[in-house]
Amino acid sequence: MKIKYNIKAFEEIRRLPAVAAEVDSRAARIADACGDGYESSPYEGKSRHRASVITTNYKAARDNAKNNTLLRNINAGS
């Protein structure tokens, strides 16, 4: 038995407004858990909605480099 995936259907699901809202919400929770100097940055990718959490100043970048702040707070998005 061979499974054939419907890639277009996966892309449609990943672009649904509800999925985009959940992705944005998770990124915002991670940024909030990291503290000042971190923000979420949502955007539409080629095949799906995406969001990243970035540092906005030198202090936050240094904090992340020394303490792995983003990695330590990844579960805040769950």
PyMOL Python script that loads the backbone (N, CA, C, O; Angstrom):
from pymol import cmd

cmd.read_pdbstr("""\
ATOM      1  N   MET A   1       0.845  -1.172   0.000  1.00  0.00           N
ATOM      2  CA  MET A   1       0.000   0.000   0.000  1.00  0.00           C
ATOM      3  C   MET A   1       0.894   1.241   0.000  1.00  0.00           C
ATOM      4  O   MET A   1       1.844   1.338   0.777  1.00  0.00           O
ATOM      5  N   LYS A   2       0.579   2.166  -0.869  1.00  0.00           N
ATOM      6  CA  LYS A   2       1.364   3.389  -0.986  1.00  0.00           C
ATOM      7  C   LYS A   2       0.504   4.572  -0.556  1.00  0.00           C
ATOM      8  O   LYS A   2      -0.656   4.691  -0.950  1.00  0.00           O
ATOM      9  N   ILE A   3       1.089   5.435   0.252  1.00  0.00           N
ATOM     10  CA  ILE A   3       0.378   6.625   0.715  1.00  0.00           C
ATOM     11  C   ILE A   3       0.785   7.798  -0.156  1.00  0.00           C
ATOM     12  O   ILE A   3       1.971   8.040  -0.381  1.00  0.00           O
ATOM     13  N   LYS A   4      -0.214   8.523  -0.645  1.00  0.00           N
ATOM     14  CA  LYS A   4       0.060   9.713  -1.441  1.00  0.00           C
ATOM     15  C   LYS A   4      -0.515  10.913  -0.695  1.00  0.00           C
ATOM     16  O   LYS A   4      -1.721  10.992  -0.460  1.00  0.00           O
ATOM     17  N   TYR A   5       0.354  11.836  -0.330  1.00  0.00           N
ATOM     18  CA  TYR A   5      -0.066  13.010   0.423  1.00  0.00           C
ATOM     19  C   TYR A   5      -0.585  14.092  -0.513  1.00  0.00           C
ATOM     20  O   TYR A   5      -0.065  14.293  -1.610  1.00  0.00           O
ATOM     21  N   ASN A   6      -1.614  14.775  -0.056  1.00  0.00           N
ATOM     22  CA  ASN A   6      -2.177  15.894  -0.794  1.00  0.00           C
ATOM     23  C   ASN A   6      -1.509  17.166  -0.264  1.00  0.00           C
ATOM     24  O   ASN A   6      -1.990  17.774   0.693  1.00  0.00           O
ATOM     25  N   ILE A   7      -0.422  17.554  -0.880  1.00  0.00           N
ATOM     26  CA  ILE A   7       0.384  18.683  -0.415  1.00  0.00           C
ATOM     27  C   ILE A   7      -0.423  19.977  -0.425  1.00  0.00           C
ATOM     28  O   ILE A   7      -0.291  20.788   0.491  1.00  0.00           O
ATOM     29  N   LYS A   8      -1.242  20.183  -1.426  1.00  0.00           N
ATOM     30  CA  LYS A   8      -2.070  21.404  -1.502  1.00  0.00           C
ATOM     31  C   LYS A   8      -2.997  21.499  -0.298  1.00  0.00           C
ATOM     32  O   LYS A   8      -3.209  22.586   0.240  1.00  0.00           O
ATOM     33  N   ALA A   9      -3.550  20.369   0.124  1.00  0.00           N
ATOM     34  CA  ALA A   9      -4.443  20.375   1.290  1.00  0.00           C
ATOM     35  C   ALA A   9      -3.672  20.744   2.550  1.00  0.00           C
ATOM     36  O   ALA A   9      -4.177  21.494   3.385  1.00  0.00           O
ATOM     37  N   PHE A  10      -2.453  20.227   2.696  1.00  0.00           N
ATOM     38  CA  PHE A  10      -1.618  20.595   3.844  1.00  0.00           C
ATOM     39  C   PHE A  10      -1.353  22.099   3.841  1.00  0.00           C
ATOM     40  O   PHE A  10      -1.426  22.746   4.885  1.00  0.00           O
ATOM     41  N   GLU A  11      -1.045  22.653   2.669  1.00  0.00           N
ATOM     42  CA  GLU A  11      -0.780  24.086   2.568  1.00  0.00           C
ATOM     43  C   GLU A  11      -2.021  24.899   2.918  1.00  0.00           C
ATOM     44  O   GLU A  11      -1.919  25.923   3.594  1.00  0.00           O
ATOM     45  N   GLU A  12      -3.183  24.456   2.467  1.00  0.00           N
ATOM     46  CA  GLU A  12      -4.430  25.161   2.789  1.00  0.00           C
ATOM     47  C   GLU A  12      -4.677  25.162   4.294  1.00  0.00           C
ATOM     48  O   GLU A  12      -5.049  26.188   4.863  1.00  0.00           O
ATOM     49  N   ILE A  13      -4.473  24.030   4.930  1.00  0.00           N
ATOM     50  CA  ILE A  13      -4.678  23.933   6.379  1.00  0.00           C
ATOM     51  C   ILE A  13      -3.708  24.852   7.109  1.00  0.00           C
ATOM     52  O   ILE A  13      -4.095  25.546   8.049  1.00  0.00           O
ATOM     53  N   ARG A  14      -2.456  24.859   6.683  1.00  0.00           N
ATOM     54  CA  ARG A  14      -1.444  25.682   7.361  1.00  0.00           C
ATOM     55  C   ARG A  14      -1.651  27.171   7.135  1.00  0.00           C
ATOM     56  O   ARG A  14      -1.041  27.986   7.827  1.00  0.00           O
ATOM     57  N   ARG A  15      -2.500  27.546   6.179  1.00  0.00           N
ATOM     58  CA  ARG A  15      -2.792  28.959   5.924  1.00  0.00           C
ATOM     59  C   ARG A  15      -4.129  29.401   6.525  1.00  0.00           C
ATOM     60  O   ARG A  15      -4.497  30.569   6.395  1.00  0.00           O
ATOM     61  N   LEU A  16      -4.849  28.512   7.166  1.00  0.00           N
ATOM     62  CA  LEU A  16      -6.131  28.879   7.769  1.00  0.00           C
ATOM     63  C   LEU A  16      -5.939  29.974   8.817  1.00  0.00           C
ATOM     64  O   LEU A  16      -4.935  29.977   9.530  1.00  0.00           O
ATOM     65  N   PRO A  17      -6.891  30.904   8.916  1.00  0.00           N
ATOM     66  CA  PRO A  17      -6.789  31.975   9.918  1.00  0.00           C
ATOM     67  C   PRO A  17      -6.647  31.446  11.346  1.00  0.00           C
ATOM     68  O   PRO A  17      -5.921  32.031  12.149  1.00  0.00           O
ATOM     69  N   ALA A  18      -7.322  30.363  11.667  1.00  0.00           N
ATOM     70  CA  ALA A  18      -7.227  29.798  13.020  1.00  0.00           C
ATOM     71  C   ALA A  18      -5.817  29.284  13.302  1.00  0.00           C
ATOM     72  O   ALA A  18      -5.313  29.439  14.414  1.00  0.00           O
ATOM     73  N   VAL A  19      -5.190  28.685  12.319  1.00  0.00           N
ATOM     74  CA  VAL A  19      -3.823  28.191  12.484  1.00  0.00           C
ATOM     75  C   VAL A  19      -2.860  29.371  12.612  1.00  0.00           C
ATOM     76  O   VAL A  19      -1.956  29.349  13.447  1.00  0.00           O
ATOM     77  N   ALA A  20      -3.053  30.395  11.790  1.00  0.00           N
ATOM     78  CA  ALA A  20      -2.206  31.592  11.865  1.00  0.00           C
ATOM     79  C   ALA A  20      -2.332  32.254  13.230  1.00  0.00           C
ATOM     80  O   ALA A  20      -1.334  32.688  13.807  1.00  0.00           O
ATOM     81  N   ALA A  21      -3.551  32.333  13.748  1.00  0.00           N
ATOM     82  CA  ALA A  21      -3.768  32.939  15.065  1.00  0.00           C
ATOM     83  C   ALA A  21      -3.067  32.133  16.157  1.00  0.00           C
ATOM     84  O   ALA A  21      -2.498  32.710  17.082  1.00  0.00           O
ATOM     85  N   GLU A  22      -3.104  30.819  16.057  1.00  0.00           N
ATOM     86  CA  GLU A  22      -2.435  29.965  17.050  1.00  0.00           C
ATOM     87  C   GLU A  22      -0.914  30.126  16.978  1.00  0.00           C
ATOM     88  O   GLU A  22      -0.247  30.200  18.010  1.00  0.00           O
ATOM     89  N   VAL A  23      -0.377  30.179  15.782  1.00  0.00           N
ATOM     90  CA  VAL A  23       1.070  30.376  15.609  1.00  0.00           C
ATOM     91  C   VAL A  23       1.486  31.717  16.210  1.00  0.00           C
ATOM     92  O   VAL A  23       2.479  31.796  16.933  1.00  0.00           O
ATOM     93  N   ASP A  24       0.721  32.776  15.907  1.00  0.00           N
ATOM     94  CA  ASP A  24       1.021  34.108  16.449  1.00  0.00           C
ATOM     95  C   ASP A  24       0.933  34.120  17.968  1.00  0.00           C
ATOM     96  O   ASP A  24       1.772  34.717  18.643  1.00  0.00           O
ATOM     97  N   SER A  25      -0.085  33.459  18.499  1.00  0.00           N
ATOM     98  CA  SER A  25      -0.285  33.410  19.946  1.00  0.00           C
ATOM     99  C   SER A  25       0.882  32.709  20.641  1.00  0.00           C
ATOM    100  O   SER A  25       1.367  33.177  21.672  1.00  0.00           O
ATOM    101  N   ARG A  26       1.322  31.608  20.086  1.00  0.00           N
ATOM    102  CA  ARG A  26       2.444  30.870  20.685  1.00  0.00           C
ATOM    103  C   ARG A  26       3.726  31.697  20.658  1.00  0.00           C
ATOM    104  O   ARG A  26       4.472  31.722  21.637  1.00  0.00           O
ATOM    105  N   ALA A  27       3.979  32.364  19.553  1.00  0.00           N
ATOM    106  CA  ALA A  27       5.180  33.202  19.460  1.00  0.00           C
ATOM    107  C   ALA A  27       5.110  34.358  20.455  1.00  0.00           C
ATOM    108  O   ALA A  27       6.116  34.709  21.071  1.00  0.00           O
ATOM    109  N   ALA A  28       3.933  34.945  20.612  1.00  0.00           N
ATOM    110  CA  ALA A  28       3.766  36.054  21.563  1.00  0.00           C
ATOM    111  C   ALA A  28       3.998  35.582  22.997  1.00  0.00           C
ATOM    112  O   ALA A  28       4.609  36.295  23.793  1.00  0.00           O
ATOM    113  N   ARG A  29       3.512  34.383  23.332  1.00  0.00           N
ATOM    114  CA  ARG A  29       3.728  33.849  24.683  1.00  0.00           C
ATOM    115  C   ARG A  29       5.210  33.598  24.951  1.00  0.00           C
ATOM    116  O   ARG A  29       5.691  33.843  26.058  1.00  0.00           O
ATOM    117  N   ILE A  30       5.923  33.119  23.960  1.00  0.00           N
ATOM    118  CA  ILE A  30       7.359  32.893  24.122  1.00  0.00           C
ATOM    119  C   ILE A  30       8.074  34.227  24.322  1.00  0.00           C
ATOM    120  O   ILE A  30       8.920  34.354  25.207  1.00  0.00           O
ATOM    121  N   ALA A  31       7.737  35.215  23.505  1.00  0.00           N
ATOM    122  CA  ALA A  31       8.361  36.536  23.633  1.00  0.00           C
ATOM    123  C   ALA A  31       8.075  37.144  25.001  1.00  0.00           C
ATOM    124  O   ALA A  31       8.965  37.733  25.614  1.00  0.00           O
ATOM    125  N   ASP A  32       6.841  37.005  25.484  1.00  0.00           N
ATOM    126  CA  ASP A  32       6.486  37.529  26.810  1.00  0.00           C
ATOM    127  C   ASP A  32       7.282  36.827  27.910  1.00  0.00           C
ATOM    128  O   ASP A  32       7.730  37.466  28.863  1.00  0.00           O
ATOM    129  N   ALA A  33       7.454  35.519  27.774  1.00  0.00           N
ATOM    130  CA  ALA A  33       8.198  34.762  28.785  1.00  0.00           C
ATOM    131  C   ALA A  33       9.678  35.158  28.801  1.00  0.00           C
ATOM    132  O   ALA A  33      10.325  35.092  29.846  1.00  0.00           O
ATOM    133  N   CYS A  34      10.207  35.562  27.665  1.00  0.00           N
ATOM    134  CA  CYS A  34      11.616  35.964  27.591  1.00  0.00           C
ATOM    135  C   CYS A  34      11.855  37.319  28.244  1.00  0.00           C
ATOM    136  O   CYS A  34      12.947  37.575  28.750  1.00  0.00           O
ATOM    137  N   GLY A  35      10.858  38.180  28.241  1.00  0.00           N
ATOM    138  CA  GLY A  35      10.991  39.481  28.894  1.00  0.00           C
ATOM    139  C   GLY A  35      11.232  40.623  27.928  1.00  0.00           C
ATOM    140  O   GLY A  35      11.006  40.498  26.725  1.00  0.00           O
ATOM    141  N   ASP A  36      11.698  41.744  28.477  1.00  0.00           N
ATOM    142  CA  ASP A  36      11.951  42.939  27.674  1.00  0.00           C
ATOM    143  C   ASP A  36      13.039  42.675  26.640  1.00  0.00           C
ATOM    144  O   ASP A  36      14.010  41.963  26.897  1.00  0.00           O
ATOM    145  N   GLY A  37      12.852  43.263  25.474  1.00  0.00           N
ATOM    146  CA  GLY A  37      13.852  43.123  24.423  1.00  0.00           C
ATOM    147  C   GLY A  37      13.605  41.968  23.476  1.00  0.00           C
ATOM    148  O   GLY A  37      14.418  41.709  22.589  1.00  0.00           O
ATOM    149  N   TYR A  38      12.499  41.273  23.652  1.00  0.00           N
ATOM    150  CA  TYR A  38      12.129  40.172  22.764  1.00  0.00           C
ATOM    151  C   TYR A  38      10.749  40.466  22.195  1.00  0.00           C
ATOM    152  O   TYR A  38       9.868  40.941  22.911  1.00  0.00           O
ATOM    153  N   GLU A  39      10.559  40.186  20.913  1.00  0.00           N
ATOM    154  CA  GLU A  39       9.236  40.367  20.318  1.00  0.00           C
ATOM    155  C   GLU A  39       8.973  39.288  19.278  1.00  0.00           C
ATOM    156  O   GLU A  39       9.892  38.718  18.691  1.00  0.00           O
ATOM    157  N   SER A  40       7.688  39.030  19.073  1.00  0.00           N
ATOM    158  CA  SER A  40       7.311  38.049  18.058  1.00  0.00           C
ATOM    159  C   SER A  40       7.170  38.773  16.725  1.00  0.00           C
ATOM    160  O   SER A  40       6.790  39.942  16.671  1.00  0.00           O
ATOM    161  N   SER A  41       7.480  38.066  15.674  1.00  0.00           N
ATOM    162  CA  SER A  41       7.462  38.637  14.336  1.00  0.00           C
ATOM    163  C   SER A  41       6.751  37.664  13.390  1.00  0.00           C
ATOM    164  O   SER A  41       7.391  36.783  12.815  1.00  0.00           O
ATOM    165  N   PRO A  42       5.421  37.819  13.224  1.00  0.00           N
ATOM    166  CA  PRO A  42       4.677  36.916  12.339  1.00  0.00           C
ATOM    167  C   PRO A  42       4.799  37.336  10.867  1.00  0.00           C
ATOM    168  O   PRO A  42       4.954  38.518  10.561  1.00  0.00           O
ATOM    169  N   TYR A  43       4.729  36.357   9.970  1.00  0.00           N
ATOM    170  CA  TYR A  43       4.761  36.658   8.540  1.00  0.00           C
ATOM    171  C   TYR A  43       4.218  35.479   7.745  1.00  0.00           C
ATOM    172  O   TYR A  43       4.186  34.350   8.234  1.00  0.00           O
ATOM    173  N   GLU A  44       3.791  35.749   6.517  1.00  0.00           N
ATOM    174  CA  GLU A  44       3.309  34.708   5.614  1.00  0.00           C
ATOM    175  C   GLU A  44       4.488  34.148   4.848  1.00  0.00           C
ATOM    176  O   GLU A  44       5.179  34.869   4.128  1.00  0.00           O
ATOM    177  N   GLY A  45       4.710  32.864   5.009  1.00  0.00           N
ATOM    178  CA  GLY A  45       5.762  32.197   4.259  1.00  0.00           C
ATOM    179  C   GLY A  45       5.237  31.736   2.910  1.00  0.00           C
ATOM    180  O   GLY A  45       4.095  32.024   2.551  1.00  0.00           O
ATOM    181  N   LYS A  46       6.054  31.032   2.175  1.00  0.00           N
ATOM    182  CA  LYS A  46       5.675  30.559   0.846  1.00  0.00           C
ATOM    183  C   LYS A  46       4.514  29.567   0.902  1.00  0.00           C
ATOM    184  O   LYS A  46       3.611  29.614   0.067  1.00  0.00           O
ATOM    185  N   SER A  47       4.542  28.674   1.886  1.00  0.00           N
ATOM    186  CA  SER A  47       3.499  27.647   1.947  1.00  0.00           C
ATOM    187  C   SER A  47       2.741  27.621   3.268  1.00  0.00           C
ATOM    188  O   SER A  47       1.846  26.796   3.451  1.00  0.00           O
ATOM    189  N   ARG A  48       3.095  28.529   4.201  1.00  0.00           N
ATOM    190  CA  ARG A  48       2.401  28.528   5.487  1.00  0.00           C
ATOM    191  C   ARG A  48       2.680  29.823   6.239  1.00  0.00           C
ATOM    192  O   ARG A  48       3.594  30.579   5.910  1.00  0.00           O
ATOM    193  N   HIS A  49       1.868  30.048   7.252  1.00  0.00           N
ATOM    194  CA  HIS A  49       2.068  31.194   8.131  1.00  0.00           C
ATOM    195  C   HIS A  49       3.188  30.844   9.100  1.00  0.00           C
ATOM    196  O   HIS A  49       3.270  29.713   9.580  1.00  0.00           O
ATOM    197  N   ARG A  50       4.045  31.810   9.384  1.00  0.00           N
ATOM    198  CA  ARG A  50       5.178  31.569  10.273  1.00  0.00           C
ATOM    199  C   ARG A  50       5.290  32.702  11.279  1.00  0.00           C
ATOM    200  O   ARG A  50       4.747  33.788  11.079  1.00  0.00           O
ATOM    201  N   ALA A  51       5.991  32.435  12.344  1.00  0.00           N
ATOM    202  CA  ALA A  51       6.292  33.473  13.330  1.00  0.00           C
ATOM    203  C   ALA A  51       7.631  33.141  13.962  1.00  0.00           C
ATOM    204  O   ALA A  51       7.969  31.975  14.170  1.00  0.00           O
ATOM    205  N   SER A  52       8.374  34.170  14.258  1.00  0.00           N
ATOM    206  CA  SER A  52       9.643  33.981  14.950  1.00  0.00           C
ATOM    207  C   SER A  52       9.683  34.922  16.141  1.00  0.00           C
ATOM    208  O   SER A  52       8.941  35.902  16.200  1.00  0.00           O
ATOM    209  N   VAL A  53      10.548  34.617  17.079  1.00  0.00           N
ATOM    210  CA  VAL A  53      10.770  35.497  18.224  1.00  0.00           C
ATOM    211  C   VAL A  53      12.190  36.013  18.082  1.00  0.00           C
ATOM    212  O   VAL A  53      13.135  35.237  17.943  1.00  0.00           O
ATOM    213  N   ILE A  54      12.329  37.329  18.120  1.00  0.00           N
ATOM    214  CA  ILE A  54      13.625  37.950  17.882  1.00  0.00           C
ATOM    215  C   ILE A  54      14.007  38.878  19.027  1.00  0.00           C
ATOM    216  O   ILE A  54      13.157  39.325  19.797  1.00  0.00           O
ATOM    217  N   THR A  55      15.291  39.156  19.121  1.00  0.00           N
ATOM    218  CA  THR A  55      15.759  40.152  20.082  1.00  0.00           C
ATOM    219  C   THR A  55      15.675  41.512  19.407  1.00  0.00           C
ATOM    220  O   THR A  55      15.887  41.631  18.201  1.00  0.00           O
ATOM    221  N   THR A  56      15.362  42.544  20.199  1.00  0.00           N
ATOM    222  CA  THR A  56      15.194  43.878  19.623  1.00  0.00           C
ATOM    223  C   THR A  56      16.281  44.853  20.046  1.00  0.00           C
ATOM    224  O   THR A  56      16.310  45.992  19.578  1.00  0.00           O
ATOM    225  N   ASN A  57      17.166  44.422  20.920  1.00  0.00           N
ATOM    226  CA  ASN A  57      18.246  45.313  21.333  1.00  0.00           C
ATOM    227  C   ASN A  57      19.474  44.493  21.748  1.00  0.00           C
ATOM    228  O   ASN A  57      19.419  43.268  21.863  1.00  0.00           O
ATOM    229  N   TYR A  58      20.557  45.195  21.965  1.00  0.00           N
ATOM    230  CA  TYR A  58      21.818  44.533  22.309  1.00  0.00           C
ATOM    231  C   TYR A  58      21.721  43.771  23.627  1.00  0.00           C
ATOM    232  O   TYR A  58      22.247  42.665  23.755  1.00  0.00           O
ATOM    233  N   LYS A  59      21.048  44.370  24.600  1.00  0.00           N
ATOM    234  CA  LYS A  59      20.941  43.735  25.919  1.00  0.00           C
ATOM    235  C   LYS A  59      20.248  42.371  25.815  1.00  0.00           C
ATOM    236  O   LYS A  59      20.694  41.394  26.417  1.00  0.00           O
ATOM    237  N   ALA A  60      19.165  42.314  25.053  1.00  0.00           N
ATOM    238  CA  ALA A  60      18.441  41.050  24.885  1.00  0.00           C
ATOM    239  C   ALA A  60      19.276  40.046  24.093  1.00  0.00           C
ATOM    240  O   ALA A  60      19.277  38.857  24.410  1.00  0.00           O
ATOM    241  N   ALA A  61      19.978  40.510  23.079  1.00  0.00           N
ATOM    242  CA  ALA A  61      20.825  39.612  22.286  1.00  0.00           C
ATOM    243  C   ALA A  61      21.928  39.016  23.159  1.00  0.00           C
ATOM    244  O   ALA A  61      22.235  37.828  23.058  1.00  0.00           O
ATOM    245  N   ARG A  62      22.511  39.835  24.001  1.00  0.00           N
ATOM    246  CA  ARG A  62      23.561  39.355  24.912  1.00  0.00           C
ATOM    247  C   ARG A  62      22.971  38.379  25.932  1.00  0.00           C
ATOM    248  O   ARG A  62      23.569  37.347  26.234  1.00  0.00           O
ATOM    249  N   ASP A  63      21.795  38.716  26.455  1.00  0.00           N
ATOM    250  CA  ASP A  63      21.111  37.834  27.401  1.00  0.00           C
ATOM    251  C   ASP A  63      20.856  36.467  26.772  1.00  0.00           C
ATOM    252  O   ASP A  63      21.087  35.432  27.397  1.00  0.00           O
ATOM    253  N   ASN A  64      20.380  36.474  25.532  1.00  0.00           N
ATOM    254  CA  ASN A  64      20.108  35.213  24.857  1.00  0.00           C
ATOM    255  C   ASN A  64      21.398  34.432  24.608  1.00  0.00           C
ATOM    256  O   ASN A  64      21.421  33.210  24.758  1.00  0.00           O
ATOM    257  N   ALA A  65      22.453  35.118  24.236  1.00  0.00           N
ATOM    258  CA  ALA A  65      23.732  34.449  23.979  1.00  0.00           C
ATOM    259  C   ALA A  65      24.304  33.811  25.246  1.00  0.00           C
ATOM    260  O   ALA A  65      24.866  32.717  25.195  1.00  0.00           O
ATOM    261  N   LYS A  66      24.161  34.490  26.371  1.00  0.00           N
ATOM    262  CA  LYS A  66      24.719  33.981  27.627  1.00  0.00           C
ATOM    263  C   LYS A  66      23.827  32.935  28.292  1.00  0.00           C
ATOM    264  O   LYS A  66      24.329  31.983  28.889  1.00  0.00           O
ATOM    265  N   ASN A  67      22.502  33.106  28.192  1.00  0.00           N
ATOM    266  CA  ASN A  67      21.570  32.285  28.969  1.00  0.00           C
ATOM    267  C   ASN A  67      20.647  31.388  28.145  1.00  0.00           C
ATOM    268  O   ASN A  67      19.821  30.672  28.710  1.00  0.00           O
ATOM    269  N   ASN A  68      20.777  31.419  26.822  1.00  0.00           N
ATOM    270  CA  ASN A  68      19.861  30.650  25.958  1.00  0.00           C
ATOM    271  C   ASN A  68      18.404  30.949  26.297  1.00  0.00           C
ATOM    272  O   ASN A  68      17.588  30.033  26.407  1.00  0.00           O
ATOM    273  N   THR A  69      18.084  32.207  26.458  1.00  0.00           N
ATOM    274  CA  THR A  69      16.755  32.622  26.903  1.00  0.00           C
ATOM    275  C   THR A  69      15.652  32.130  25.975  1.00  0.00           C
ATOM    276  O   THR A  69      14.624  31.644  26.445  1.00  0.00           O
ATOM    277  N   LEU A  70      15.847  32.247  24.682  1.00  0.00           N
ATOM    278  CA  LEU A  70      14.819  31.790  23.740  1.00  0.00           C
ATOM    279  C   LEU A  70      14.599  30.283  23.859  1.00  0.00           C
ATOM    280  O   LEU A  70      13.460  29.818  23.901  1.00  0.00           O
ATOM    281  N   LEU A  71      15.664  29.544  23.913  1.00  0.00           N
ATOM    282  CA  LEU A  71      15.558  28.089  24.027  1.00  0.00           C
ATOM    283  C   LEU A  71      14.916  27.675  25.348  1.00  0.00           C
ATOM    284  O   LEU A  71      14.099  26.755  25.378  1.00  0.00           O
ATOM    285  N   ARG A  72      15.274  28.337  26.421  1.00  0.00           N
ATOM    286  CA  ARG A  72      14.721  27.995  27.737  1.00  0.00           C
ATOM    287  C   ARG A  72      13.228  28.300  27.843  1.00  0.00           C
ATOM    288  O   ARG A  72      12.528  27.696  28.656  1.00  0.00           O
ATOM    289  N   ASN A  73      12.738  29.230  27.030  1.00  0.00           N
ATOM    290  CA  ASN A  73      11.330  29.618  27.101  1.00  0.00           C
ATOM    291  C   ASN A  73      10.485  29.050  25.972  1.00  0.00           C
ATOM    292  O   ASN A  73       9.334  29.454  25.805  1.00  0.00           O
ATOM    293  N   ILE A  74      11.024  28.135  25.203  1.00  0.00           N
ATOM    294  CA  ILE A  74      10.286  27.575  24.072  1.00  0.00           C
ATOM    295  C   ILE A  74       8.988  26.901  24.519  1.00  0.00           C
ATOM    296  O   ILE A  74       8.001  26.927  23.784  1.00  0.00           O
ATOM    297  N   ASN A  75       8.973  26.303  25.700  1.00  0.00           N
ATOM    298  CA  ASN A  75       7.768  25.627  26.183  1.00  0.00           C
ATOM    299  C   ASN A  75       6.670  26.589  26.598  1.00  0.00           C
ATOM    300  O   ASN A  75       5.533  26.163  26.802  1.00  0.00           O
ATOM    301  N   ALA A  76       6.974  27.867  26.728  1.00  0.00           N
ATOM    302  CA  ALA A  76       5.939  28.852  27.055  1.00  0.00           C
ATOM    303  C   ALA A  76       4.920  28.954  25.929  1.00  0.00           C
ATOM    304  O   ALA A  76       3.790  29.390  26.152  1.00  0.00           O
ATOM    305  N   GLY A  77       5.306  28.560  24.736  1.00  0.00           N
ATOM    306  CA  GLY A  77       4.397  28.609  23.601  1.00  0.00           C
ATOM    307  C   GLY A  77       3.405  27.467  23.564  1.00  0.00           C
ATOM    308  O   GLY A  77       2.457  27.500  22.779  1.00  0.00           O
ATOM    309  N   SER A  78       3.600  26.464  24.389  1.00  0.00           N
ATOM    310  CA  SER A  78       2.715  25.285  24.380  1.00  0.00           C
ATOM    311  C   SER A  78       1.379  25.572  24.998  1.00  0.00           C
ATOM    312  O   SER A  78       0.527  24.685  25.065  1.00  0.00           O
TER     313      SER A  78
END
""", "prot")
cmd.dss("prot")
cmd.show_as("cartoon", "prot")
cmd.util.cbc("prot")
cmd.orient("prot")
